């Protein structure tokens, strides 16, 4: 059973206190797809420009990431630049060039419309909805969002929340969405908007899974050195959704197990720039860290 992701494919330019990379492969759907592919074949829907190298499409396909839904549009690929402070929690966006993303209208290939596990990566809520409406057989849908959409497209976002099973938010986004200052109340209020569970990302402090029959918390997997946290949240979602799609089960105990897989997958992401560390990892390495994290959180 395959897994479909709709989101951005980009070139990132990233500055950290220790290094810099320009024009490296990035984007929400890219990180998700790389993270999910050790678990399950991934169907990728997004847009790139005429400047996008064929070698990257080949690298996707080498990881069993189906690119039939990747549109090559006239113009340049979406670009983003950012700088991180030494605490890693403070990020400054230096530039955002939407380019072909500005007019992106997602087109799910006919052969992919039967996908049952769908992830709507961070993007305009109206684009997320148009993609979801094409997934006729979707049974389990999770979406990511950000404070920008809560601010300028809240009604569209609320419509998406009515159609999905889970939503991924950080603490600031949860408070902004609901008006609740207490994080647990904010999560409960989010459940009242439609989804049956909420994943609250806490960065280096881990993540929470909250639903009517769920309350689970995890620390982040301890890594020796962080090189670039870009895409960590999308990588978490990739590990989470990839595992669920591979076992074809979304019961509460399986969601908790998927949280561990998401956490350890994200830990690989931050150890390299772009998708370098994700590309170098495999299912065996993921399982090793899964067992280590399980031993840390189990009495």
N, C-alpha and C positions, 0 to 999 in steps of 0.2 A: 504494500500500500504506500503510495508516494505522498509526498508533502509538498505543498505549494507555498511560495513566499512572493509577496508583492512589495516592492520597495525600491530604494535608490541604489544605483550603481554609480560610483563616483571616482574621481581622482582627489586624494587628500594631500595637503601639505601640512605637516605637523611639526611643531617645535616643542621640545621638552627642556627641562633644565640641563639635560645631559647630551642631547643629540637633536638632529633635525633630518626630516625626510621630505622631499618634494615630489609631487605628482605620483604618489603611490596608490595602488588599487584600494578603494574603500567603498563606503556606502552601507546603508543598513541591510539591504538584501544580500549584499556580498558577504558581509561578516556572518549573517545568519546562515547562508547557504554553506559556507565553508565549515561552520560549526556543526551543522546538522548532518552533513554528508557522511561522516563515519557511521551514523546510525541508520540512515534511510536515504533512498534516492530523492533528490530535490528537484522540483520544477520551479524555475526562476522566471518571474515576470517583472520587467523593468525596461528602461530606455537608456541608450547610449548614443553618443554622437559619431560622426564619421571619423573622428580622430581616435576612436577606441581600438586598440590593437587586436588583431585576430588571435594573438598568442594568449591573451587573457580569456577569450572565449574557449580556446583549447584547454587552458588550465581548468576552467569550470567543468568542461566535459570529462576531463581526466578524473575528476572527483565524482562522477555520476551526477552532475548538476545539469539538468536539461535546459538548454538555452532557447528552445523553440518560442518562448514567450518574451525574448529580449528583442525589442525593436531597435533598429539602427535608423535614427532620424537625422535629417539634414541639420547640421550645426555641430556645436561642441558638447562634449560630455559634462555633466554636472561636476562642479568643483567646490571644495570646501577647504578652508585653512584655519587652523587653530593653534593656540599656544597654551601649555599647561604650566601652572606654578609648581613649586617644589612639593606642596602638600597633595598634589594630584587631584584634589577636590575642586580646585579653581581653574576653570577653563575660559579662555578668551577667544571668541570667534574673530578671526582677522578678516575673513572675506567669505562670501557665499555667492557663487555664480551659478544660478539655476540652469542657464543655457537650455538644452533640449528638455530638461525636466519641467520647465515653465508651462509647456503645452502638453505634458504627458497625459495620455488617455489610455489606461491599461487595457490590454487585449489578451484575454486568457485563451490560448489555443483550444480549438474544439476538442482535441484529444486529452486535454487537461481539465476539462470542466467536470469530470467525475471525481476529482480529488476530494478526499474526505477530511484531511487535516490541512488547515489553511492558517498561515500567519500573515497578518497585515502589518508589515513593518512601518516604522514611523514615516508619516507622510500626510498630505492633505486629507482630512476625513472624507471629503467628497470623492477623491480618488480611491480611497479604501472601500467606500460603499460601492462604487462602480465595479471594482474588481470582485467584491463579494457577490454581487448580483449575478455575476457570470459563473459562479461556482455552484452549479445546480445540486450537487450531491454532498456539499459540505456538511459534516456532522460535528466537527470540533474546530472552532475558530477562536484565535487569540489575536489581540491587536496591541500595538504599542502606540504611544502618542507623546506629545510634548507640550510645554507651557504655551508655546506660540499658538497652537491650535485651540487650546482651552481659552485663550484670550480673543482670537479673531474668528474662530469657526466653531464656537461651542455648540450651537444648535445642530450642525452637521455631525459633530462628535457624539452628541447625545443620541442621535439616530443610529450611529454605528454601535454604540454601547447596548442598544436594545437588541442587536442582532448577533452578539458574540457570546462566547462562553467565558472568556477570561480577558483581562486587560492588564498591561504592564505599566506601572507608574513609579516614579520616585516620590519621596516624601513631599517635596515642594509641589509637584503636580497634583498629588492626591488632595492636599490642603487647598490648592487653588481651584480644583474642580468642584469641591464640595463646600468650601467655606468653613470647614471644621479644622481647628488648630490641633486637636488631639489626633495622632496618627491612626489609632485603632478606630476611633469614631469616623474618621475620614474614610477608612477602608470600608466600614459598614455602610456608610452613606453611598459609597460608590456601588456597592452591591445592589442598593435600592434603585440604581439607574439601569440595571439590566443584567450585567454579567453574573455568573454564579461563583466566580472567584476573582481575587485581585492578587497580583504579585507586586509587592512593594520593594523596589530596589534601594539598597542602602550603601552601594558602592563597597568600599573596603570593610564595611561593617556587616555585609551579608545581605540577606533578603528574607522577607516574610511572605507566606502564602496564607491568605485569609478567605474563607467562604462560610456559608451557612453551616457546613459540617466539616470545616477545615480551620486549623490554626496551627501553623508550623513555621518555625524560624530556623535559619541556618547562618553560621558565620561564613565569611569568605574563605576560600582555600588559601592558606598562607603560602605566598611565593617569595622567593629570595630577593628578586629584583623586578621592579616594574619598569618597563621601557616606554610603553605607550598604552594608555587605557582606552584609546579610541576604539569603538565597536564592542566594548566589553558587554554592554547590555544586550546588544543584538546577538552576540556569541552565547550569552546566557540563554536567550530565547531559543537559539538554534539547538543547543544541547537539550533543553527542556522539551521542545516540540519534536526534535528528532527521535528522542527516546520514546516518547508517547506513540508516535507514528509507527515505530519499529515493533512495539509490543501490542499495538491496536487496543489500548486499554486506557481509560481516563477515570478510573475509580479513585477515590481519595488517597488510598495507600500508594497508588501508582503515581499520582501527582506529586506526592512527597518524595518518592524516589527520583522522579524527574527533576525536582529541585536540586538534588545533589549532582545530577549529571549536568544541569545547566551551570551550576557553580564551578565545577571543575573544568568545564569547557571554557568558560570565561577566563579561568586562571591561565590557560595557555595563551589566550588572546593578548593579555597584557604583557606577556614576556617578550613580545617582538613588535616591530612596526608593521602596519598594514595587516595582512593575513599571513605573514611569514611564519609565525609560531603555530598558528592553526594548521597551516599546510604541512608543517613538519610533524604534527602529532597524528596519532592513529587511534583506533579503538582500544588497542592494548594499553597504550599510555593513559587513555582516559579511564579505563577500568582500574588501573593502578592507583590513580589519584582518587577515584571514587571510593575505593576500599580504604584509603588513608583518611579521607574526610569522614566516612562512615564511622571509623574507629574513634575519631576525635569527638564526634557528637553523640556517641552511644555510651551509656553507662555500663 
